[in-house]
């Protein structure tokens, strides 16, 4: 029986401003935030409360909100980047114009637990903005192994780890880099995915299809069996709630590492193209799996292909999966749609058709808003928020 999609509209009376929404995110305490062009608000019980600071200039045109782990919020405007905390502006990024250029590919933002902000751009390097606004671009001169940064993670000891396309992994402690490459046991120079499991062990997957865990101050490779349709490539990792890690790959399906054992819960051929692009385990212990054409879930020793019950979910590249505080599962897709799964039902949201770009003004425009891939650090941002229900 096909599942029915149901959307719940939020009354405009609960929103303290008019106009389309420009950004939507959740803060470190899993409270929902929204922003219009000039104001921002936070969900309180049954309505949104206006949280726009009064100790500074009203935002010119909010483009994005980035939550930091200390409960503060970075607000992206076309020509400035400010930090909100406790109802006030508490800091502003210096050299913001360099961060807000219209980069291609776009900048990905990550807030850390110290209230700082990290901006990752594949090709430029790694920007770090401290809570007070001090800004610096980190490059090879600072020890970064490559400017082609692919992923970012802050671990429990507050180390920042970044993966690079051609220089392995780097660990950052207050701008002190520890570069980890093949000489440190990393099975490949191009790091694709990194996560930290429930025991605090760091896991890394590489574009070359390698898997490794951090042990005794170096990486220890965990060999993955060869795939039946060719060499395994693009290993991606996600923490297993029972300990260890989930591992997915192209042409190799899904594995789980627990109790120092590598097992495969189901045959790779159960997935289209034997491939995995995205992994996410939700709080119910259900493993979500996405690839270039399908969305799956593994629970109670059963693999569900969602297109069999909701045909609209099939035939789309899955780009990102995450879960909010209310147990909604959110799925971002290659076609630019945002799907929500709750209580057995899917709902689809699409951005309205874009308008022609405004005339050039000579000022650098803000970077396109992006949806960062879910990371085990728990931060995930999606904007803009003016999606239309389908």
N, C-alpha and C positions, 0 to 999 in steps of 0.2 A: 504493500500500500504506500503510495507516494506521501512524503512528508509535506505538511502545509507550512508555507512561509508566513510568518506573522511579524509585523513591525509595530512597535509601540511608540507613538508620537509623544514628545515632551511638550507640554503646553507652553506657549509663548509667554504666559503669565509668570512662569517660574524663572524667566531669563530677564535680568535687569537692564537690558539694552536691546535696541532694534538693529536690523540689518543682518546680512549674512555672517555666519561664523567663519573665522579665519584660522582657528587652531583648536585642537582638542588633544588632551593628554591626561595622564594620571600622575600624581605626585608620589613621593616616597612612602606616603601613608595610604596609598591607593584611593585618594580622593580625586574626583573628576574635575578638570579645569577646562574652561572654554575661553575664547577671546574673539571679540569683534575687531574691527580695525583700530579702535582707540581705547578699548576697555577690556579688562579681564575679570573672570568670576570663577568661584569655586562652589561645588555642590555641597549644600548643608542640609541634611535631613530630607527635605521635600522641595527645595528650590535652590537656585543659584544665588550666591551672595557676591555683590560687587566687591572686588578686592583691588581695584585700581589705586595705586599709591597717590597721595596728595602732596608728597614732599619733593616733587619734581615735575618736569614738563610732562603733559599728557602724551602717551604714545602717539607717534605720527601715523603709523600704519602697521599694526602687529602682523607679522608673517608666520611666526612659529613660537611654540612654547617648549622648553626643554627642562625637564625636572632634574634636580640634583638630589643626591642621597641624604642631604641634611634637612630636607623639607623646603628648601628654597626653589625658586623658579627663574630660569633665564628667559628673557623676552627678546625675541628677534624683531627688529624694525629695519626698514630699508637702509638706514645709515648709522644705526647704533645698536648696541647689545647691552642690556641692563639686567641686573639680578634683583628679583623681588624676594623679600624675606620679612615675615611678621608685619605685613601691610605697608612696608616702606621700600623705597629703592635703596639698596645697600652696597651696590657696586656697579661699575660700568667698564666694559672692556676697552682698553686702549688699543689703538691701531685697528679699530673695528672695521674700517673701510676695506682692509686687506682680507678680513674674514668674510665679508658680505659681498664679495665679487660674484658675478654670475658664472661660477665654475661649471665646467663640463668635463667629467662626470660631476654630479652635485656633491656638496659637503654633507657628511653625516655627523650628527652631534651626539655627544654623550656627557651626561652630568656625573660627577664623582661624589663620593661621600663627604668630601671636605667642602662642598659647595662650589667647586670649580667646574670648568667646562672644557671639554676636549673636542676639537674639530678635526675630523679625518677627511683628507682629500687624497685620492689616488693620483699621485703625480706631483703634488706640492709638498707634502710632508704631514706633520702632526702639529696642530696648534694647541697650546695649553693656556687657558685663561684662569687665573686664580680667583678666589672668591672676591678679593678686593679690586680686581680689574687688571692686574698685571698680566700682560700678554706676551707670549713668545712663540715663534715658529721653531720647531725642532727638526733638524735635518741631519745629514750625514756628518756635518761638522760637530754635532752634539753627541754622536755615537749611534744615531738611528741607522740601521743597516741599509735601508732603502726608503725612498719617498713614496713607493707604491704600496701604501698601507691598505690592507684588505679587511681587517677586523680588529675589535677593541674589547678589552675585558678588565674590570677591576676585581681582584681576588679578596679573600677575607683578611689578608694582611695589608690591604690597601696598595699592593703592588698593581701597577697598570701593565697589562700585556698587550702587545700589538703584533698582529701577523702581517707579513709583507709578501708581495708577489714573487720577489726574487732574492730575498735576504733572510728568510727564516723568521723566527720569532724574536722579539725584544722585550725585556722586562725593564720597567722604568720605576725607579725610586727617587723621587725629587730630582728628576732629570739625570739620574745615573742609569745608564743603559747596560743591560746584560744581554748580549746578542747570543741567540741559540740557533745554531744551524746544524748541518750534517755532522760537523765535528763534535757536536754535543749530543749526537744520537737522533736528531730530528730526521725522519725518513723522507727527505725532500726539502728543497729550498723554498717552495711556494706554500706558505701556510694558508689554509683555507678556512679552518674553523678551530675554535679554542673554547674550552669550558672547564669548570671546576666541579668535581663530584661532591657527594655528601660527606666524604671523609677528608675533603680538602685537597685531593689529588688533582693536578692539572692534566688535562688531556688535549691533544692537538691532532688535527687531521690535515693532510696536505693534498694539494692538487694532484700530486703524483699517485694518490691512493694509499698513502702511508698513514699509520696510526701509531701514536706513542703516548706514554704517560711519564710525568715528571717524578723521578725517584732518585734519591741520593745525589741531588744537585746536578742531574743530567736527565736527558730523555732516554727512555728505554722503549725500543720499538716493539709493537705487538703485531706480529705478522697476520695479515688477513688472507684467507684462502682465495685462490684464483677464481675468477668468475667463469661461467660456462660460455659466455659470448664475447670474451676478450679481456684485456687487462683491466683491472679495477682502477678507477680514477676518482678524484674529487671526494675524499673522505670528509664527512661532516659528523660532529659529535654533539651530544646533549646529555646532561647528568641523569642517571637512573635514580628514581626515588628510593629504591632498595639498596643503593650503593653501586659503585661502578658507573658505567656509562653506556648509553645507546650509541651505536655507530651505523651510519648509512653511507652508501657510496653509489657511484654510477657503475652499472653492470654487476654489482655484487649484492644488492639488497640490503637487509638490516641484520645487524648482530647486536648482542648484548654481552657486556663484560661484567661478570659478577663472581666474587670469590675466586679471582684469578683464573676464571674459565671463560672462554669465548664460545658462545653458542649462537645458533641462528633460529629464531622463533618460528619462522616459516620460510618456505622456499623462495628464492629471489624471483622466480618466474611468476609468483603471485602478483608482482608489481609490473606495471607497464614498463617495458624496456629494462626490466630488472634494476631499476634505478631509483635513487633517493636524492632529493634536492634539499628538503627541509625536514627536521625532526623537532617535535615538541611533546613533552609529557606533561599532562595537566594534573591538577590536584587530585582528581579521581583515579589517577594511575593509568589513564588511557594514553597510549602513544599515538600522536598524530603524525602522519607521513605525507609529504607532498613531493611531487616530481613535476616533470614538464607537461603532464597531461591529466593527472588525477590526484584526488585527495582521498586518503585512507585513514582508518583508525584501527588500532590493535588493542583489544581488551578481552579478558577472560578467554584467552587462547583462541580468539576469533578475529579474523581480518575482515573489516568492512570496507568495501569500495563505495564511496558515497554517491557516485553517479548512478548506482543501481537503485537507490531510493529517491534521490534528488537529481534528475538528469541535468539540471542547469549547472551543477557543480562540476560536471565532467568536461574534458576537452580544454582545460585552462592550465596554464603554468602557475604553480603555487610558489609565491615569492617569500612569504613570511607568515608565521603563526604565533599567537600569544594568547594569554588568558587574563581577564581583569578580575577585580576583587569580588565581582558578583557571579563568578563562574561562567561568564560568557567567553566563548572561544572566538577569536577574531582571526580571519584569514585574508591576507592580501594576495592579489593575483596579478599575473603579467598583464592582462588586459586593463588593469587599473580599477578593478572592482574591489570593494570591501565586503566580506561576508561575515555574518555573525551566526554562531550556533549556540542555542540555549534550549534546554528542556526538550531535546530531540528535534528541534526545528531550525531550519536555516532561514536567514533573511539576507537580502542582497541590497547594497547601497552603491550608487554610482555618483561620481562627480558630474555636475552639470556641464554642458558643452562650454568649452572655453571661448572667451571673447577675444577679438583681435588685440594684439599687444598694443599698449599705449605708445604714443610717439616718443622718440628718444629725447632724453633731457640732458644727456651729458654726464649724469651721475651713475655710478655703478649700481645695478639692481641687486636686490637680495637674492640669495641662492634659491633655486626651486625647493619647495618643501618636500621632504622625503619621509618615508616610513622606514625607520631603522629596523634591521632584523632582530628578532628576539635574541636576547643574550642571557646567560645564566645569572648575570648580576641583577636581573629583575627589572631593568629599565627598558621601556619600549614607548615610542612616541609615534603618533599618527596624526598628520595634518596635511592639508586643510580639513576642516570638519564640515563644510557645507555639502555633505553627501545627500543625494536624493534617494529615498527608498524606492525599491522596484517591486 
